[in-house]
Amino acid sequence: MSDERTYRSIWSHLATVPHRQDWVQTGDFKTRYVEAGKRGNPPLIMIHGTGGSWEAFCANLGPLSAHFHCFAIDMIGCGYTEKPDRPYVIAEHVAQIKNFMAALDLKTASLIGISMGSWTASRFAMAHPDKTNKLVILSAFGLSDDQEEIGAILTRRGKAFDTPTWASVKDVFDKLILEDHNRADDLIGLRLQTYQQPSMRAAGENILAVFKPEFLTENLITPAQWREIPVPTLVVAAIDDRPLYVKTARTIAGLIPQASLVEVDKVGHWPQFENPARLNRLIADFLLTGKAA
């Protein structure tokens, strides 16, 4: 258990942040989301990674909502968003973002994505450049078929979905967050609670379906397609993360025409949570000025 000098929780970040949680119809299912910031400010949509929830951005909503109208959402099948029974390929995620924007009357938005969320955000920018202002990619994914890393994802996440215990869910966070004191108990507890929903075992299979051979190749983004992203893009490489994500970040930063690459250390797969002070400044500066400091 962390002592009071290092204690962190979802609420240590959100307790003083004005925000509103709700559900909205997005196609044939309802999406859970949180909203913070002044209406009329530039919209910013935050997209979590595999099997996550909007709380991945709990440390970012407050500071970023000072400048932007922020929305963080639970992706299809994840968290407390509804769970239709079909494989959740990347096109499903892209359609969810499009439907979410339509439901809330957002004509355009900037997007932040972590891991699978970065894959989704990138595909969205390719499919809907007219709806995308800027793009922020954290823990970049979606370029290559890395069997070792994908196998590890399927093993860890599959175990957590099939047998949701504190230990199986903590094992997921052990690979997401570099430093033990940043693995907040209530992040683990919330994820465990969502995985214990009766509908989650089937949803877990649908969440992980995109990594299966029959879906993966057609969902990956080719080098030529990365070159088609037409909007200013910030790519953040956490150099202490696993090699696949560092390599992907560096590679796509050289492919996306308007990309800026920033490398950060002493953080893992969730840099936005492990070093929010640095990431919030970096993201806000980029979205406001188009420049990466």
Order of alpha helices (4+ residues) and beta strands (2+ residues): alpha-beta-beta-beta-alpha-beta-alpha-beta-alpha-beta-alpha-alpha-alpha-alpha-alpha-alpha-beta-alpha-beta-alpha-alpha
